[in-house]
Amino acid sequence: MDKSLAEVFAEWFLLSLPEELNKEHSIVIMASELDLSSERVVRYLSAEHNLNINCIFFEFFKEGEQQFLDRTWLMDFQEVAVRT
């Protein structure tokens, strides 16, 4: 394909390509655990590149007949949202 993104966008949407795209997106990685290397990458992208990225961890446990689901964020999600 020999067309630029701006040309294809204009043809498809009948609008000019905006100066900024996807400024409201966030990335949430859901996991039961995360290795240290991946955690460092997530923290780096958030702190150094102002990317709205975070991890949430879920842990299921049972005590007697009761079942519990715990969640924990890697970084304070409000702080990440404000920074980005």
Disulfide bonds with the S-S distance in Angstrom:
none
